[in-house]
Amino acid sequence: MGHLRLDRLKALLKVEGSRYDSLVAFRPSGWCLPRHGGRSGGIARAGAVRLHEVPYSEHSSFTELISCVRDLRAGKIIPTVNTNSSGKADAMVQMLLQHSSRGAK
């Protein structure tokens, strides 16, 4: 998640500028949850870079995680828990993809 910052995304777009003319990123975070019924998330902009904050926490339920994967149509999932065992991490990713109707990859 450390790479999902405007300055790093701008640098990435500069490097890949011949291939892309804009960059959109989604940063899941529990820190952007609404307070007192306000709006959740936010959008940071810098030129052709857009960074959307999406309310999410590692403490969210498995059902919420499946919904997030399905709604974002995630083509790639990078685990941040159980990463000390690649077998567990791979199994978790496969289970998420299957339950989110994306199919195993």
PyRosetta script that sets phi, psi and omega in degrees:
from pyrosetta import init, pose_from_sequence

init()
pose = pose_from_sequence("MGHLRLDRLKALLKVEGSRYDSLVAFRPSGWCLPRHGGRSGGIARAGAVRLHEVPYSEHSSFTELISCVRDLRAGKIIPTVNTNSSGKADAMVQMLLQHSSRGAK")
pose.set_psi(1, -19.6)
pose.set_omega(1, -178.8)
pose.set_phi(2, -62.4)
pose.set_psi(2, -22.5)
pose.set_omega(2, 179.7)
pose.set_phi(3, -82.0)
pose.set_psi(3, -10.8)
pose.set_omega(3, -178.6)
pose.set_phi(4, -89.5)
pose.set_psi(4, 66.3)
pose.set_omega(4, 175.7)
pose.set_phi(5, -128.8)
pose.set_psi(5, 148.6)
pose.set_omega(5, -176.8)
pose.set_phi(6, -54.6)
pose.set_psi(6, -44.7)
pose.set_omega(6, -177.0)
pose.set_phi(7, -62.6)
pose.set_psi(7, -40.2)
pose.set_omega(7, 179.5)
pose.set_phi(8, -72.7)
pose.set_psi(8, -36.0)
pose.set_omega(8, 178.5)
pose.set_phi(9, -68.4)
pose.set_psi(9, -38.8)
pose.set_omega(9, 176.2)
pose.set_phi(10, -61.8)
pose.set_psi(10, -41.4)
pose.set_omega(10, 178.5)
pose.set_phi(11, -64.5)
pose.set_psi(11, -40.1)
pose.set_omega(11, 178.3)
pose.set_phi(12, -63.2)
pose.set_psi(12, -43.6)
pose.set_omega(12, 179.2)
pose.set_phi(13, -64.7)
pose.set_psi(13, -36.1)
pose.set_omega(13, 178.3)
pose.set_phi(14, -62.7)
pose.set_psi(14, -42.5)
pose.set_omega(14, 179.1)
pose.set_phi(15, -66.9)
pose.set_psi(15, -40.0)
pose.set_omega(15, -176.1)
pose.set_phi(16, -97.2)
pose.set_psi(16, 13.2)
pose.set_omega(16, -174.3)
pose.set_phi(17, -56.4)
pose.set_psi(17, -26.9)
pose.set_omega(17, 179.0)
pose.set_phi(18, -74.6)
pose.set_psi(18, -19.6)
pose.set_omega(18, -179.0)
pose.set_phi(19, -99.0)
pose.set_psi(19, -29.4)
pose.set_omega(19, -174.2)
pose.set_phi(20, -134.3)
pose.set_psi(20, 148.8)
pose.set_omega(20, 176.4)
pose.set_phi(21, -108.0)
pose.set_psi(21, -5.4)
pose.set_omega(21, 175.9)
pose.set_phi(22, -154.7)
pose.set_psi(22, 165.0)
pose.set_omega(22, -179.2)
pose.set_phi(23, -140.1)
pose.set_psi(23, 131.6)
pose.set_omega(23, 176.4)
pose.set_phi(24, -123.8)
pose.set_psi(24, 128.7)
pose.set_omega(24, 180.0)
pose.set_phi(25, -128.9)
pose.set_psi(25, 152.2)
pose.set_omega(25, 177.2)
pose.set_phi(26, -120.4)
pose.set_psi(26, 125.0)
pose.set_omega(26, 179.7)
pose.set_phi(27, -113.9)
pose.set_psi(27, 106.1)
pose.set_omega(27, 176.8)
pose.set_phi(28, -72.6)
pose.set_psi(28, 133.7)
pose.set_omega(28, -177.8)
pose.set_phi(29, -158.2)
pose.set_psi(29, 140.6)
pose.set_omega(29, 173.8)
pose.set_phi(30, -76.8)
pose.set_psi(30, -12.4)
pose.set_omega(30, -177.6)
pose.set_phi(31, -80.0)
pose.set_psi(31, -7.2)
pose.set_omega(31, -178.5)
pose.set_phi(32, -107.9)
pose.set_psi(32, 15.8)
pose.set_omega(32, 177.2)
pose.set_phi(33, -67.5)
pose.set_psi(33, 144.7)
pose.set_omega(33, -177.0)
pose.set_phi(34, -69.9)
pose.set_psi(34, 148.3)
pose.set_omega(34, 173.3)
pose.set_phi(35, -106.7)
pose.set_psi(35, 134.7)
pose.set_omega(35, 174.8)
pose.set_phi(36, 53.3)
pose.set_psi(36, 43.9)
pose.set_omega(36, 174.0)
pose.set_phi(37, 77.1)
pose.set_psi(37, 12.0)
pose.set_omega(37, 178.8)
pose.set_phi(38, -74.4)
pose.set_psi(38, -175.0)
pose.set_omega(38, 178.7)
pose.set_phi(39, -75.0)
pose.set_psi(39, 146.6)
pose.set_omega(39, 177.8)
pose.set_phi(40, -96.1)
pose.set_psi(40, 155.8)
pose.set_omega(40, 175.7)
pose.set_phi(41, 71.8)
pose.set_psi(41, -166.1)
pose.set_omega(41, 179.9)
pose.set_phi(42, 178.7)
pose.set_psi(42, 169.5)
pose.set_omega(42, 179.2)
pose.set_phi(43, -129.4)
pose.set_psi(43, 125.0)
pose.set_omega(43, 173.1)
pose.set_phi(44, -103.2)
pose.set_psi(44, 137.3)
pose.set_omega(44, -177.4)
pose.set_phi(45, -126.1)
pose.set_psi(45, 142.2)
pose.set_omega(45, 173.1)
pose.set_phi(46, -151.0)
pose.set_psi(46, 99.4)
pose.set_omega(46, -177.4)
pose.set_phi(47, 61.6)
pose.set_psi(47, -122.9)
pose.set_omega(47, -177.4)
pose.set_phi(48, -91.0)
pose.set_psi(48, 13.1)
pose.set_omega(48, -179.6)
pose.set_phi(49, -107.2)
pose.set_psi(49, 132.2)
pose.set_omega(49, 175.9)
pose.set_phi(50, -125.3)
pose.set_psi(50, 129.4)
pose.set_omega(50, 178.3)
pose.set_phi(51, -121.2)
pose.set_psi(51, 111.4)
pose.set_omega(51, -179.5)
pose.set_phi(52, -94.8)
pose.set_psi(52, 128.2)
pose.set_omega(52, 173.5)
pose.set_phi(53, -91.1)
pose.set_psi(53, 128.0)
pose.set_omega(53, -177.2)
pose.set_phi(54, -116.9)
pose.set_psi(54, 125.1)
pose.set_omega(54, -179.7)
pose.set_phi(55, -62.9)
pose.set_psi(55, 121.6)
pose.set_omega(55, 176.9)
pose.set_phi(56, -165.6)
pose.set_psi(56, 153.6)
pose.set_omega(56, 178.7)
pose.set_phi(57, -141.7)
pose.set_psi(57, 150.4)
pose.set_omega(57, 174.2)
pose.set_phi(58, -64.1)
pose.set_psi(58, -12.3)
pose.set_omega(58, 178.7)
pose.set_phi(59, -94.0)
pose.set_psi(59, 2.5)
pose.set_omega(59, 176.5)
pose.set_phi(60, -66.5)
pose.set_psi(60, 158.9)
pose.set_omega(60, -179.1)
pose.set_phi(61, -73.9)
pose.set_psi(61, 163.4)
pose.set_omega(61, 177.7)
pose.set_phi(62, -61.7)
pose.set_psi(62, -37.7)
pose.set_omega(62, 178.2)
pose.set_phi(63, -61.8)
pose.set_psi(63, -41.8)
pose.set_omega(63, 177.9)
pose.set_phi(64, -65.8)
pose.set_psi(64, -37.6)
pose.set_omega(64, 178.3)
pose.set_phi(65, -66.2)
pose.set_psi(65, -42.3)
pose.set_omega(65, 176.8)
pose.set_phi(66, -60.1)
pose.set_psi(66, -44.0)
pose.set_omega(66, 178.9)
pose.set_phi(67, -61.0)
pose.set_psi(67, -41.6)
pose.set_omega(67, 179.6)
pose.set_phi(68, -62.9)
pose.set_psi(68, -46.7)
pose.set_omega(68, 179.6)
pose.set_phi(69, -61.9)
pose.set_psi(69, -43.3)
pose.set_omega(69, -178.9)
pose.set_phi(70, -67.1)
pose.set_psi(70, -47.6)
pose.set_omega(70, -176.3)
pose.set_phi(71, -66.2)
pose.set_psi(71, -34.5)
pose.set_omega(71, 178.4)
pose.set_phi(72, -84.9)
pose.set_psi(72, -6.3)
pose.set_omega(72, -177.7)
pose.set_phi(73, 52.6)
pose.set_psi(73, 49.1)
pose.set_omega(73, -175.7)
pose.set_phi(74, -60.4)
pose.set_psi(74, 126.2)
pose.set_omega(74, 175.8)
pose.set_phi(75, -96.1)
pose.set_psi(75, -17.0)
pose.set_omega(75, 179.4)
pose.set_phi(76, -144.2)
pose.set_psi(76, 135.2)
pose.set_omega(76, 179.0)
pose.set_phi(77, -122.1)
pose.set_psi(77, 129.4)
pose.set_omega(77, 177.3)
pose.set_phi(78, -112.2)
pose.set_psi(78, 108.6)
pose.set_omega(78, -177.9)
pose.set_phi(79, -65.3)
pose.set_psi(79, 145.4)
pose.set_omega(79, 175.0)
pose.set_phi(80, -117.9)
pose.set_psi(80, -2.5)
pose.set_omega(80, 175.0)
pose.set_phi(81, -126.2)
pose.set_psi(81, 157.9)
pose.set_omega(81, -176.9)
pose.set_phi(82, 56.6)
pose.set_psi(82, 30.4)
pose.set_omega(82, -177.0)
pose.set_phi(83, -81.5)
pose.set_psi(83, -7.2)
pose.set_omega(83, 177.6)
pose.set_phi(84, -76.3)
pose.set_psi(84, -11.3)
pose.set_omega(84, 177.6)
pose.set_phi(85, -128.5)
pose.set_psi(85, 107.0)
pose.set_omega(85, -177.5)
pose.set_phi(86, -62.2)
pose.set_psi(86, -31.4)
pose.set_omega(86, 178.2)
pose.set_phi(87, -63.3)
pose.set_psi(87, -44.3)
pose.set_omega(87, 178.8)
pose.set_phi(88, -66.3)
pose.set_psi(88, -42.8)
pose.set_omega(88, -179.5)
pose.set_phi(89, -63.4)
pose.set_psi(89, -44.9)
pose.set_omega(89, 178.9)
pose.set_phi(90, -62.8)
pose.set_psi(90, -41.7)
pose.set_omega(90, 179.5)
pose.set_phi(91, -64.0)
pose.set_psi(91, -38.8)
pose.set_omega(91, 179.7)
pose.set_phi(92, -65.2)
pose.set_psi(92, -43.7)
pose.set_omega(92, 179.0)
pose.set_phi(93, -62.7)
pose.set_psi(93, -45.8)
pose.set_omega(93, 179.4)
pose.set_phi(94, -60.6)
pose.set_psi(94, -41.4)
pose.set_omega(94, 179.4)
pose.set_phi(95, -64.0)
pose.set_psi(95, -41.6)
pose.set_omega(95, 178.1)
pose.set_phi(96, -62.9)
pose.set_psi(96, -45.3)
pose.set_omega(96, -179.5)
pose.set_phi(97, -63.8)
pose.set_psi(97, -40.3)
pose.set_omega(97, 179.6)
pose.set_phi(98, -67.1)
pose.set_psi(98, -45.2)
pose.set_omega(98, -178.4)
pose.set_phi(99, -70.8)
pose.set_psi(99, -22.2)
pose.set_omega(99, -179.0)
pose.set_phi(100, -92.2)
pose.set_psi(100, 10.8)
pose.set_omega(100, 178.0)
pose.set_phi(101, 65.8)
pose.set_psi(101, 21.7)
pose.set_omega(101, 177.7)
pose.set_phi(102, -93.0)
pose.set_psi(102, -17.0)
pose.set_omega(102, -178.1)
pose.set_phi(103, 80.5)
pose.set_psi(103, 156.9)
pose.set_omega(103, -179.5)
pose.set_phi(104, -71.2)
pose.set_psi(104, 144.6)
pose.set_omega(104, 178.2)
pose.set_phi(105, -120.7)
pose.dump_pdb("model.pdb")
